Amino acid sequence: MPEHNADLVILGGGSGGYACALRAAELGKSVVLIERDKLGGTCLHYGCIPTKALLHAAEVADSAREGDKVGVKSSLSGIDMAGVNSYKDGVIAKLYKGLQGLVKSRKITLVEGTGKFVGPNTVVVGDDTYVGEKVVLATGSYSKSIPGLDIGGRVITSSEAIRLDEVPQRVVVLGGGVIGVEFASVFKSFGAEVTIVEALPRLVPNEDEFASKLLERAFRRRKIAFKTGVKFTGAKQTDDAVTVSLESGEEIEADYLLVAVGRGPNTANSGFEEAGVTMERGFVLTDERLRTNLPNVYAVGDIVPGLQLAHRGFAQGIFIAEDIAGLNPPVIDEAGIPRVTYCEPEVASVGLTEAQAKEKYGEIQTLTYDLAGNGKSQILQTQGAIKLIKTGAEGTPGPVVGLHMVGARVGELIGEAQLVYNWDAQAEDVAALIHAHPTQNEAFGEAHLALAGKPLHSHS
């Protein structure tokens, strides 16, 4: 069995794995990167990039349909799914080619094949053995289902949904979290009747309750049906339909059932448990510096409990590479990782929810700034708001510890929001900064002006 040695062997070439590989190579380490599918992983090929391309096509469809509202005589004559998929695949192909070039230029050894970690610092791929001074486990996640619900035919996950060659007339989306509401938004814009079924009491249940309420209001306006606090009990399919049963006794017939109940850690058959890695419900447990219980073995991304976000994986991969190189990077604050849901309207947040802030700090102050007072939001004809949470009572100094936004394009405001949270800024600090007019970013500045006790375009 041929043996290959390197400073760093990384199992998984998704967001976390390839970011770690690129940074480690930059820092002079020899790197082997093992990927069983395609470099770039879920995010590039099946997740973030294709879904956001679909959401952009959906936005164009809505703009065409609603041109009359702004005096533009446009109409939507239909959705050409072959054209949509060609556009989406073109975006992926360009990014994939760029990433392959990057990895090659950094002299990273890319191994295509299924790797198995056999410990203590060895990964086997076919007949080859790769031994690293350090090993990084980065095998990512998969679309989960629920017990007794088999994926196939008219029961699909996001992986199949991004490749549909037709626009369904009726879709039931099981799960009202990020993936569920994004696809519900796309299908509605493309002309389908959509019903979301969510067992928890509200849509996007991990967000602040304020965001859920505004999103639900917007979805009602868009005639996206949703049933919250309702349990799914089963699905039966024929060649041309699927019937979804709920605990309430209600049945909903649709062309497709999209299962969007979250993502599970991709660790089965990877050898982790047998090699002695401490696991819990399939996840790999690490300390705050992403070290597993085994010496010189790290884990990164969706297999580590926490937010399953590509940019969390990127950040963790860079962190591990720098840690291994002795740069002693600061520990990543999970609450400081920005979160965006790209449905229409968008939901964006960073920091703590009101409930979390109350639990952590006791006395807090919140402020909600309505986008109705913002010129650019009126031009875009979007409704929504920005909610800020600071520590301490009104009139007392305290950092802003939670920022939550709902409205068209508010995901683009999350960059400044994460600086406010991560740099422990107070409302007065942000209020003193000048925000360009007319932008939605200005609403962000005015929310901080109001929180600092000097509201401008807001009614007291």
N, C-alpha and C positions, 0 to 999 in steps of 0.2 A: 504493500500500500504506500504510494508516494507521499512523502511528508513535506509540507511547505511551512516555513516559519515567517512570522511578521511581528512587528511591535503590537499591532492591533488587528484582531479578527472580528468583523462585525457581521452578525447573522440577521439579515434583513436590510433591503435597500430602499425603504420608504423614507418619509420625511426625517425621522429621527436618525436612522442608519446612515443615509447618504450625507446629512449635514455633519454628522460626527466624522465620517470618512473625509470629507472635504477639509474640515478644520484641522483634523489630525495631520493630514498630508501637508497642509500649509505650515504646520508647526514642525515639519521634518520627520514625521513618523512614517514607517512603512505600513501600508494598510491593505488588508484583504477584505473585500466587501462581497458578501454572498447573498444572492437574490434568486428565488425560485420562479418568479414571474417576470415582471418588468421593473427595471430601475425607475424609481419615483413612487412605486407602491400605490396603495389605495387612493391617496390624495390626488395624484396626477391622472391616474387612468380610470378610476371608478368613483371618485368622491368629489372633493372640492372643485376641481377644475371643470369636469363635465357638467356638474350640477349648476355651477355658476354660469356656464355658457348657456345652458337651458333657461336659466332665470333671466339672462340678458335677452334671449330670443322672446321670452314671455313679455318682457318690458316693451320690446319693439312692437309686439302684437297689440298690447294695450294702447300704446301711443297711436298706432294706426287706427285702431277702433275708436279712439276718443278724440281724434283730430278736430272734430267739430267744436269741441269745448274751447279751443283756442283759435277758432276761425280758419283752421286748415282743413280743406276738403279731402280727407283721406278716409279709406275704409279698409276693413280686413276681409280679403276674399278667401282666405283659408290658410292653413298651416301645412307646409310641405315638409313632412318629417324627414324625408331623404335629404332635403336641403339643410334642415336644422342639424341633422346628424353629421352631415359633411362639414358644416361650419365648426361644430363642436370637436369633431375628430381632427380637423385641421389645426385647431388651437392646441390640442393635446400633442399632436405630432411635432409641432414646432418646439414646444417646451421640452419634449422627450429628447429630441435631437440635441438641443442646447445642453441638457443635463448630461447626456452621454459624452458630449465633447468636453464638458467640465471635468468629469471623472477621469477621462482619458488623459487630459492635459495635466492633471495632478499626479499622474503615474500611480493611480490606485489600481490594484489587481481586482478586476470584477469577475466573479465566478458565477456562472449561471447554473443553477441546480438547487435541489432541496437539501438544505443543511440540517444536520442533527448535532446538537450540543452533547458531547459525551463526557465533559469534565476531564480534569480540573480546569484546563484552558484550551480545549481541543474541540474543533467542529469537523465532522465528517461529511463529505459530499461525494456520493458514489464511492469510487475506489480511492479518493484522495482525502488526505488528512491535513487540516490547517491548524497550526499551533500558534497561538498568540501570547505574547507576554501579558497582554490584557485582552479580555473578550467582552464584547458588547452584545447583549440580546435585544433585538429590535424587530420582532416578528409581526408587530401590528395587530389589526383586529379584523373581524368578519361581521357581516350583517346577521344579527340574531333572529331567531324566530321564537315562538312560544311552544311549550310541550304539546304535542298532538297536532300541530299545524305544520304540514309539510310544504316546503317551497317547490313549486312546479306548476306548469300549465298557466292558469289564470291567477295563481297566488305567487306574487313576485316580491323581490327586495329592490333596494335602490340600484343594485348591480344590473338587474334586468330592465328597470325603469329608464335608465339612461340610454338603453338601446332599442326602445320600442320603435317600430316602423309605422305606427299609426297613432292617431290621437283618439284615445278611448272616449266613448260618450259618457260613461259613468264610472267613477272610481271611488272605492272605499279605502281610506288611509288608516291603517291600524297604528296608532301612536301619534300624539300631538306634541312631540318634542321637536328639536331642530330639524331633523331630516324629514319628519312627517309634514310640518307646516311649509317647508320649502317646496316639496313636491306637490302639496295641495295647491300652493300658489301657482306653480307652473301649469298644472293640469287645468286649473280654472282659467288662466289667461289664454290657454290654447283652446278653450271652449268646452271643456268637460264639466259635467255635474260632479261635485266633490263632496264627500262626507268624511269627516275625521272622527274616529272613535278613540277616546283617551280615558283610561281607567282612573287617572288622578283627577282632582276637581277642576283643573284649569289647563289651558294650552300653555306651552313652554313652561312647564312646572318648576324648572330649575332657576328661572328668572325671578326678579322682584315681582310681587303681585301686581304692581302698577303696570308693568310691561304686558303681563297676561291680559289685564282688563282692556288696555288700548288695542292690543292685537285682536282680541275677540270682537271688539266693537268694529274694527276695520274689516275683519272677515265677514261679519254680518252684513256690512255695507256691500261687500263684494259678492254676497250670496254664496259664500263657502259655508256649507253646513258643518256643524260640529256637535258631538255629543260627549260631554265630559262627565266624569264620575260614573262611567258605564263600563261594565266588563264584557269583553268578547267571550263567546262560549263555543264558537265553531264556524266552519265554512265548508260548504259543499259546492263542488263545481261540475259543470257540464262542458261540452265542447265550446259553447258560446257565451257562458255566463258563470258567475260565482255568487252564491247566496251566503251572506254573512249573518250569523245569529248572535244576538246580544242577550245578556242575563235578564234584561227587562222583558224578554219574549219577542221583541221586535226583530224583524228580518229585513235586510237591505240587499237588493239585487244589484249587481254591477258587472262591468266588463272585466275589471281587474280588482284584486285586493292587494294593495301595496303594504307589505309588512315593514313597519318602521319603528320597531320597539327597542332600538339601540344596537350597540355593537359589542361583541364579546371578544376577549383576548385570544389571539391566534397562537395558542401554546400547546394544543394537543399534538402528540407525536413529534414534538420537537426535542424530547429527551431531557427537558429541564428538571422535572420531578425526579426522574431516575438518577440524575447526576447530583441530586441533593439540594437543588435550589428551593428555598422556602417559598411556597405558593399559597394563595387563598382564592378559592372560587375561580381558578384558572389564571389569576393575575400573579405577576411576579412581585414580591414585596422587596422594597429597597429602603435604605435610610435616606435622609434629606439630600445626600450627595450622590444618590442614585446607585449606591453600591448594594449588591445582593449580599446574602449571608456567606457566599463563597469568596475567598480572596481573589482579587484581580478580575472579578466578573461583575459587570454593570448591566443595568437594564434601562431602556429608554422608550418613551412614547406610549402608545395605547395599551401595552401590556402592563404598564405601571398604573396602579389605581389613581384616579383623578380625571381631569378634563381630557376628553379624547379629541384633541385639536391638533391639526398639522403644525401650527406655529409653536405649540407646546413641545412637540417632538423636535422641531428644528432647534429650539432654545436648549432643550435637554441634551441633544446631540453635541452642540457646540460646547455646552458646559462640561460634558464628560471629556471631550477632546482636550479642553484647556486644563481640566483637573489632572488628567493623566500626564500632561506636559509640565505640571508643577506651577501653573499660573495662579492657582488658588482662587478661582472665580467665586463671587458671592452666590449663596444658595438662592434658587429661584423661588419667589413668593407666588404660590399658585393663584392667590386672589388677584395678583397684579397682571395675570394673563388676560388680554382682551378677548371678548366673546361676541361673535356676530351671527345672527340668523338672517339669511339673505332673502326671505320672503318679501312680499309687497304688502304692507310697509315693512322695512327692516327693523330688527331689534338689535341693539348693541349695548354692551355693558362691561364694566370692569369694577373690581373691588367687591364690597359686601352688599347684600340685599338689606333692606330695612330691618328684617327679622334678625339677620346675622349681626348687624351693627348693634342692635339693642342688646342682644345676648352678650356681645363682647365688651361694649362700652357703657351700657346702662343708659345714661342720658345722651340723646342725640338730637339733631335738628335736621329736618328735611325741607326741601323746596322743590316745587314743580313749576317749570316754565313751559307754557303752551306755545307750540310752534305757530299758532294763529297770529302772534305778534311779530313774526319774522318774515321780512319781505321776500326772500328767496323761496321760503317754504310756500308762500302764497302763489308765487310764480309757478312753482312745481305742482301746485294744487295738492299738497300733501297735508295730512292732519297727523298730529302726534304731540309729543312733549319730551322734555328732558327733566329727569329727577336727580337731584343731588342729595347726598347724605353726608353730614359732618358730625364730628364728635362734639360733645358739650352742649350746653344750653344756648339759646339765642343770645347773641351779643358777646359770647365768650369765644376766645380763639380756639381753633381746633382744625385739624386737617380734614380734607374731603376724603371720605373712605368708601364712598359708593357713587357710581355714575351710571345712570340707566336711561336709554334713549329709544324712542319709537318714532318712526317716520321714514319717508323715502330717503334713501342715500345716507342715513345716519351712521352706517358702518364706516363711512369716510371720516367721521368725527372721532372715531375711537382712538386714533393716534394721539391726539392732544389729551383725551380723557385718560389714557393709560399713563401719560407723563404726570398728570395731576395726581393720580393715585400713587404711582411708584416714587415720585419725588416728594411725597408728603406735603403737597401744596395746600395752602389755605385759600378760602374764597377770595380774600383780599389780594393775594398774590396774582390770581388769574384775572380778577377784576381790573387790575392796573395795566394789563396787557391789551393791546389794540387789535381787534378782530376786524377783518376786511368787510366792507359793506358793498353790495348786498350778498351775503353768503349765509348758508345754514350754520357755518362755523360761528357767525356772529351771535346766533341764538345760544350757543355754548357759552360765549363770553357774557351775554346778558343774564343767563341763569346764575353765573357766579357774581355778577353785579348785584342781583337781587338777594342772593344768599349773604353777600357782604353788607346788606342793609341799605343799598342805594339802587333800587330798581329803576329802570328807565322805561322801556316799552311794556311794562306790565301793570295791570290794575291791582291795586292793593285790596 
